[in-house]
């Protein structure tokens, strides 16, 4: 399917979108993952993003641009508190979108899993975290096709949003995470992990907007990259004028497991006020030869020593997940790193 064919699906909803409305490599935010790369050789046939889970209700998301028009599909609303497990399965080898709306009124654990063997999934998740409420969100993409997701979150005063986002297995995956701290005392704690091999490509694009005073945000994203794979991380923090007392931290680390693996990192701070504590850092490296030697001296073979160090690197993110979801993620990690 070409970009023009895709736009034929979107024009009725946007009032006449053009190919220029789709993200391309000339757009800085899509420098490493333009829409054409996400699309690949997806055929022009029907597909469905099937969403299942307890207590879901149908609803509608507004269409704001060509991208959201393409992502438009069956949209559901979750229960507002407790634990909610949602599975999104891409059925068919075409392009399909859908959405999830979360308007919490009590503490919530949301676990989303994305599966499918082909095609391009375009899911959107929209979350509102009200004052004094904690929303914990585990989002796992474990599909063989392509994935272009959006997560949009608003956190109100005293609310807390905690995310663990994992990308593993897809040919090309990109997730845009946009978190707005809209009232004083709001918090966001974001963790991410990509596990890549072969010629896979994964892109976490994160924006945290400090729109109010005394808000706190943390980002820690990691990548395990082997063979000819590429990971991309963009972490952007925007501090608006008047958002005094902001405390924002950002850290990205990538572990390259082959000479041909690539990791790109773009930390960004945009600050428009003075009373701010903000930091960012990134590190890209390989397995520590001394640590490997140490483990070999204690009876492990080369593969065992390597697996132990890789697992420890990734476990920093997995252990940030809520306890109720942690064991399943640990089992996933062992499967991903052994394939």
Secondary structure, 3 states (H helix, E strand, C coil): CCHHHHHHHHHHHHCCCCHHHCCCCCCHHHCCCCHHHHHCCCCCCCCEEEEEECCCEEECCCCCCHHHHHHCCEEEECCCCEEEEEEEEEECCCEEEEEEEEECCCCEEEEEEEEECCCEEEEEEEEEECCCCEEEEEEEECCCCEEEEEEEEEECCCCEEEEEEEEECCCEEEEEEEEEECCCCCEEEEEEEEEECCCCEEEEEEEEEECCCCCEEEEEEEEEECCCCEEEEEEEEEECCCCCCEEEEEEEEEEECCCCCEEEEEEEEEECCCCEEEEEEEEEECCCHHHHHHHHHCCCCHHHHHHHHHHHHHHHHHCCCCHHHHHHHHHHHHHHHHC
